[in-house]
Amino acid sequence: MVIERTEDEVIIRLPAYVNTDELQQLINLLSYKEATAKSEATQEEVDELAKEVKKGWWVKNYTMVLKTRDLKKVLIHRI
């Protein structure tokens, strides 16, 4: 592994045999860290926003979830 710092970025070079699934998890974490690095939001504000987003998703998708669940029941009974 080679880590190089330039004026604008940090470059990490890894051998090709590195597990890409685990690498993707690391990249997701680093993307999160980059996106939130300058945030001044408190954890309470983040939690409230997450709650609102989840509630909005359920309001929008509730019918679809029920239809999918009912369809699965129908398909299971046919087997």
FIMINU-66442 format. One record per atom (N, C-alpha, C, O): residue number from 1; residue in one letter; x negated, y negated, z negated. Coordinates in pm, 1 decimal. Atoms other than C-alpha are relative to their C-alpha. Layout:
BEGIN
{NUM,A,{X,Y,Z}}
...
! end
This chain:
BEGIN
{1,M,{-85.5,117.4,0.0}}
{1,M,{0.0,0.0,0.0}}
{1,M,{-89.8,-123.2,0.0}}
{1,M,{-191.2,-128.9,-69.6}}
{2,V,{73.8,125.3,-9.2}}
{2,V,{-123.5,-346.6,89.1}}
{2,V,{97.7,-114.1,-25.5}}
{2,V,{204.8,-120.2,34.8}}
{3,I,{-81.0,118.6,27.0}}
{3,I,{17.3,-669.5,-53.2}}
{3,I,{-81.8,-121.3,41.5}}
{3,I,{-196.1,-139.3,-0.8}}
{4,E,{69.0,117.6,-52.6}}
{4,E,{-72.3,-990.8,124.3}}
{4,E,{88.6,-122.5,-23.7}}
{4,E,{208.1,-119.5,5.7}}
{5,R,{-74.3,124.5,21.4}}
{5,R,{32.9,-1343.7,26.9}}
{5,R,{-50.3,-102.6,100.1}}
{5,R,{-169.7,-131.6,107.5}}
{6,T,{33.6,109.7,-90.0}}
{6,T,{42.7,-1610.4,293.9}}
{6,T,{58.0,-127.3,-59.9}}
{6,T,{113.3,-124.8,-169.9}}
{7,E,{-54.2,126.7,49.6}}
{7,E,{142.9,-1973.4,254.6}}
{7,E,{151.8,4.9,-14.2}}
{7,E,{208.2,-58.2,-103.6}}
{8,D,{-145.9,-0.4,-4.2}}
{8,D,{507.9,-1891.6,334.4}}
{8,D,{66.7,126.2,-52.5}}
{8,D,{186.7,125.0,-79.9}}
{9,E,{-66.1,-126.0,33.6}}
{9,E,{565.6,-1530.2,233.4}}
{9,E,{-96.6,99.8,-62.3}}
{9,E,{-218.3,81.1,-60.6}}
{10,V,{77.0,-113.1,49.9}}
{10,V,{449.5,-1211.1,66.4}}
{10,V,{29.5,116.7,93.7}}
{10,V,{145.5,148.0,120.4}}
{11,I,{-14.6,-111.7,-93.5}}
{11,I,{389.4,-919.5,302.6}}
{11,I,{-45.0,127.0,-70.9}}
{11,I,{-154.7,133.7,-126.4}}
{12,I,{32.1,-129.2,61.0}}
{12,I,{400.0,-562.1,173.8}}
{12,I,{-3.7,103.4,111.6}}
{12,I,{93.3,118.7,185.8}}
{13,R,{13.6,-105.6,-100.9}}
{13,R,{272.5,-283.4,398.0}}
{13,R,{-4.9,133.7,-71.9}}
{13,R,{-83.6,153.8,-164.4}}
{14,L,{-7.7,-132.7,60.4}}
{14,L,{362.1,74.8,310.7}}
{14,L,{-24.1,106.4,106.0}}
{14,L,{3.7,84.0,223.9}}
{15,P,{18.0,-107.9,-96.3}}
{15,P,{268.5,404.4,472.4}}
{15,P,{135.3,49.9,51.2}}
{15,P,{236.6,37.7,-17.6}}
{16,A,{-124.2,-43.9,-65.4}}
{16,A,{528.8,553.8,708.7}}
{16,A,{69.6,111.9,-75.2}}
{16,A,{189.6,131.2,-56.0}}
{17,Y,{-61.3,-112.2,70.2}}
{17,Y,{590.9,851.6,479.5}}
{17,Y,{80.9,-40.1,-123.7}}
{17,Y,{139.7,46.7,-188.2}}
{18,V,{-76.9,46.9,115.5}}
{18,V,{753.1,638.4,206.3}}
{18,V,{148.4,27.4,23.3}}
{18,V,{199.8,4.6,132.8}}
{19,N,{-143.0,-32.2,-7.3}}
{19,N,{1112.7,746.8,133.7}}
{19,N,{80.0,-125.7,32.4}}
{19,N,{80.8,-220.7,-45.9}}
{20,T,{-70.2,120.6,-43.9}}
{20,T,{1329.6,499.4,323.9}}
{20,T,{126.2,-28.1,-81.6}}
{20,T,{166.0,-143.9,-93.9}}
{21,D,{-118.0,24.5,85.1}}
{21,D,{1637.3,549.1,101.4}}
{21,D,{-39.3,-77.3,-125.6}}
{21,D,{27.0,-173.9,-163.5}}
{22,E,{47.9,70.6,119.2}}
{22,E,{1443.3,444.2,-206.7}}
{22,E,{-52.6,-138.2,35.6}}
{22,E,{-35.3,-233.5,-40.3}}
{23,L,{49.6,129.4,-46.1}}
{23,L,{1277.8,166.6,-10.9}}
{23,L,{115.9,-96.1,23.7}}
{23,L,{105.5,-214.4,-8.9}}
{24,Q,{-117.6,84.3,-22.4}}
{24,Q,{1622.1,35.6,91.6}}
{24,Q,{56.1,-51.0,-132.3}}
{24,Q,{98.7,-166.2,-141.0}}
{25,Q,{-46.4,43.6,131.8}}
{25,Q,{1725.2,25.2,-275.2}}
{25,Q,{-88.3,-112.8,-53.3}}
{25,Q,{-38.8,-209.7,-111.0}}
{26,L,{93.4,104.9,43.5}}
{26,L,{1414.9,-179.0,-352.5}}
{26,L,{23.3,-129.1,78.5}}
{26,L,{22.1,-238.0,21.2}}
{27,I,{-25.4,117.7,-83.9}}
{27,I,{1484.8,-413.4,-60.1}}
{27,I,{130.1,-68.4,-42.5}}
{27,I,{138.1,-191.2,-45.3}}
{28,N,{-126.3,57.9,48.2}}
{28,N,{1842.9,-459.8,-183.7}}
{28,N,{-22.1,-79.6,-128.3}}
{28,N,{32.1,-189.0,-143.8}}
{29,L,{31.2,70.5,124.8}}
{29,L,{1711.0,-556.0,-527.8}}
{29,L,{-75.2,-129.4,28.5}}
{29,L,{-44.5,-233.7,-29.3}}
{30,L,{77.6,119.7,-33.3}}
{30,L,{1460.1,-798.2,-377.4}}
{30,L,{86.6,-104.8,70.3}}
{30,L,{69.1,-224.6,48.0}}
{31,S,{-92.5,93.3,-66.1}}
{31,S,{1731.5,-952.3,-157.1}}
{31,S,{88.1,-69.2,-103.0}}
{31,S,{113.6,-189.2,-93.5}}
{32,Y,{-80.5,57.3,109.3}}
{32,Y,{1946.1,-1002.7,-467.7}}
{32,Y,{-82.2,-103.2,-77.6}}
{32,Y,{-34.9,-213.1,-106.5}}
{33,K,{87.4,92.0,74.5}}
{33,K,{1653.3,-1160.7,-652.8}}
{33,K,{-23.3,-128.7,78.9}}
{33,K,{-22.8,-237.8,21.8}}
{34,E,{21.7,117.0,-84.8}}
{34,E,{1587.9,-1393.8,-359.1}}
{34,E,{124.8,-87.5,3.8}}
{34,E,{116.0,-209.8,-6.8}}
{35,A,{-125.9,74.5,-11.0}}
{35,A,{1954.5,-1492.7,-329.1}}
{35,A,{36.8,-72.2,-129.5}}
{35,A,{100.2,-177.7,-125.9}}
{36,T,{-40.4,57.7,127.9}}
{36,T,{1992.4,-1566.7,-700.4}}
{36,T,{-111.5,-77.6,-69.5}}
{36,T,{-90.5,-130.2,-178.8}}
{37,A,{116.5,61.0,65.3}}
{37,A,{1648.4,-1713.2,-775.1}}
{37,A,{23.9,-144.3,-43.9}}
{37,A,{-25.0,-185.7,-149.0}}
{38,K,{-20.3,141.2,31.7}}
{38,K,{1766.2,-2074.8,-772.3}}
{38,K,{138.7,-27.8,-58.4}}
{38,K,{177.9,-143.4,-74.9}}
{39,S,{-135.2,16.3,53.7}}
{39,S,{2112.5,-2014.1,-915.0}}
{39,S,{-5.2,-55.2,-141.7}}
{39,S,{-90.2,-17.4,-222.2}}
{40,E,{-12.3,54.4,135.5}}
{40,E,{2211.5,-2212.7,-1219.9}}
{40,E,{125.8,53.7,-68.1}}
{40,E,{162.6,8.3,-176.5}}
{41,A,{-122.1,-58.2,55.8}}
{41,A,{2525.2,-2003.7,-1279.6}}
{41,A,{-33.1,81.0,-124.3}}
{41,A,{-137.5,145.7,-132.5}}
{42,T,{16.3,-82.3,119.2}}
{42,T,{2566.7,-1845.4,-1619.6}}
{42,T,{54.9,139.5,30.2}}
{42,T,{127.5,159.0,127.6}}
{43,Q,{-50.6,-136.3,-17.2}}
{43,Q,{2636.8,-1473.9,-1656.2}}
{43,Q,{152.1,1.0,-12.2}}
{43,Q,{219.7,76.4,57.8}}
{44,E,{-145.3,9.7,17.6}}
{44,E,{2987.5,-1565.2,-1773.8}}
{44,E,{67.4,-47.4,130.0}}
{44,E,{172.0,4.9,168.4}}
{45,E,{-54.9,48.5,-126.8}}
{45,E,{3050.1,-1759.1,-1450.4}}
{45,E,{-7.3,107.0,109.1}}
{45,E,{85.2,121.8,188.9}}
{46,V,{16.3,-107.8,-97.8}}
{46,V,{2917.7,-1471.4,-1241.1}}
{46,V,{104.2,108.5,-24.9}}
{46,V,{166.0,158.4,69.2}}
{47,D,{-99.0,-102.5,34.9}}
{47,D,{3140.3,-1223.9,-1427.0}}
{47,D,{140.8,-43.1,40.3}}
{47,D,{218.4,37.7,91.1}}
{48,E,{-131.9,51.1,-36.0}}
{48,E,{3445.8,-1444.4,-1373.1}}
{48,E,{19.6,1.8,151.9}}
{48,E,{126.4,39.5,200.3}}
{49,L,{-8.1,-3.2,-145.7}}
{49,L,{3372.4,-1479.4,-1001.8}}
{49,L,{19.3,143.2,50.0}}
{49,L,{101.3,168.0,138.3}}
{50,A,{-13.8,-141.0,-39.6}}
{50,A,{3329.9,-1101.6,-968.9}}
{50,A,{140.8,50.7,-28.4}}
{50,A,{198.4,124.7,51.3}}
{51,K,{-136.4,-40.2,37.0}}
{51,K,{3661.3,-1050.8,-1147.1}}
{51,K,{101.4,-53.7,101.6}}
{51,K,{191.9,18.5,143.5}}
{52,E,{-90.7,60.5,-97.4}}
{52,E,{3838.0,-1291.1,-908.8}}
{52,E,{-10.8,67.6,136.3}}
{52,E,{90.2,90.5,202.9}}
{53,V,{20.6,-65.1,-129.5}}
{53,V,{3683.6,-1126.6,-601.8}}
{53,V,{64.9,138.1,0.4}}
{53,V,{132.6,174.8,96.4}}
{54,K,{-59.3,-133.7,8.7}}
{54,K,{3787.3,-778.6,-716.6}}
{54,K,{152.2,-7.8,1.3}}
{54,K,{219.0,71.1,68.1}}
{55,K,{-145.7,15.9,4.1}}
{55,K,{4139.0,-898.6,-794.0}}
{55,K,{52.5,-33.4,139.6}}
{55,K,{153.1,22.4,183.5}}
{56,G,{-40.4,36.5,-135.7}}
{56,G,{4164.5,-1058.3,-450.2}}
{56,G,{-7.3,118.3,95.2}}
{56,G,{78.3,133.6,182.4}}
{57,W,{12.9,-117.4,-85.4}}
{57,W,{4042.3,-738.8,-286.0}}
{57,W,{117.2,94.7,-22.7}}
{57,W,{174.2,147.3,72.9}}
{58,W,{-111.4,-90.4,29.4}}
{58,W,{4307.2,-531.8,-464.6}}
{58,W,{131.5,-55.7,51.6}}
{58,W,{214.0,19.0,104.1}}
{59,V,{-122.9,60.6,-52.0}}
{59,V,{4582.1,-778.0,-375.1}}
{59,V,{7.9,21.3,150.9}}
{59,V,{114.4,53.7,203.6}}
{60,K,{3.4,-11.9,-145.1}}
{60,K,{4475.5,-762.6,-10.1}}
{60,K,{10.2,145.5,46.7}}
{60,K,{71.1,171.7,150.4}}
{61,N,{13.9,-137.2,-47.8}}
{61,N,{4413.9,-385.2,10.9}}
{61,N,{83.9,103.4,-74.5}}
{61,N,{72.8,222.5,-45.6}}
{62,Y,{-78.4,-92.5,82.6}}
{62,Y,{4658.4,-230.7,-239.6}}
{62,Y,{83.9,94.7,85.2}}
{62,Y,{82.9,215.8,63.2}}
{63,T,{-87.3,-81.6,-85.2}}
{63,T,{4901.5,-109.1,27.1}}
{63,T,{-81.8,100.1,79.6}}
{63,T,{-42.5,216.2,91.8}}
{64,M,{85.8,-89.7,-77.6}}
{64,M,{4621.6,38.0,238.4}}
{64,M,{-51.7,114.2,-87.4}}
{64,M,{-57.2,228.5,-42.1}}
{65,V,{50.8,-102.8,90.2}}
{65,V,{4481.7,226.1,-62.0}}
{65,V,{109.6,101.4,-29.3}}
{65,V,{84.3,221.9,-28.6}}
{66,L,{-111.0,-91.2,27.5}}
{66,L,{4824.0,371.1,-144.5}}
{66,L,{31.4,87.0,121.5}}
{66,L,{54.3,207.1,107.4}}
{67,K,{-26.1,-77.3,-121.8}}
{67,K,{4882.7,475.8,217.5}}
{67,K,{-106.9,106.0,20.5}}
{67,K,{-75.6,219.0,57.9}}
{68,T,{109.7,-95.0,-15.7}}
{68,T,{4541.3,641.9,229.8}}
{68,T,{15.3,113.7,-99.8}}
{68,T,{-2.8,230.5,-65.3}}
{69,R,{-19.0,-102.6,103.6}}
{69,R,{4608.6,824.1,-95.8}}
{69,R,{115.4,91.9,36.6}}
{69,R,{103.8,213.8,23.7}}
{70,D,{-115.5,-80.4,-39.7}}
{70,D,{4951.4,939.1,26.5}}
{70,D,{-32.5,87.5,119.9}}
{70,D,{12.5,201.9,126.5}}
{71,L,{39.2,-78.0,-115.8}}
{71,L,{4802.4,1053.2,357.0}}
{71,L,{-85.4,119.6,-41.3}}
{71,L,{-69.8,229.4,12.0}}
{72,K,{82.7,-109.6,48.6}}
{72,K,{4544.0,1260.2,171.8}}
{72,K,{86.4,108.0,-65.2}}
{72,K,{61.3,227.0,-46.2}}
{73,K,{-90.7,-97.1,61.7}}
{73,K,{4822.1,1425.0,-31.1}}
{73,K,{69.9,83.1,106.9}}
{73,K,{80.5,205.0,93.9}}
{74,V,{-69.0,-70.0,-108.2}}
{74,V,{5008.4,1513.1,288.6}}
{74,V,{-95.0,99.3,66.9}}
{74,V,{-58.2,214.2,91.3}}
{75,L,{95.9,-87.1,-65.5}}
{75,L,{4697.9,1655.6,449.8}}
{75,L,{-39.4,118.0,-87.9}}
{75,L,{-56.0,229.3,-37.9}}
{76,I,{36.7,-107.8,94.5}}
{76,I,{4607.0,1859.1,139.6}}
{76,I,{112.0,103.7,-7.2}}
{76,I,{84.8,223.7,-10.4}}
{77,H,{-113.5,-93.8,8.6}}
{77,H,{4957.6,2011.8,121.3}}
{77,H,{15.9,82.1,126.1}}
{77,H,{71.8,191.7,121.3}}
{78,R,{-11.3,-72.4,-125.5}}
{78,R,{4937.0,2115.9,486.4}}
{78,R,{-103.0,112.0,12.2}}
{78,R,{-85.6,205.2,90.8}}
{79,I,{108.1,-100.3,-9.5}}
{79,I,{4620.4,2318.5,431.1}}
{79,I,{40.5,128.8,-69.5}}
{79,I,{-36.8,224.5,-72.2}}
! end
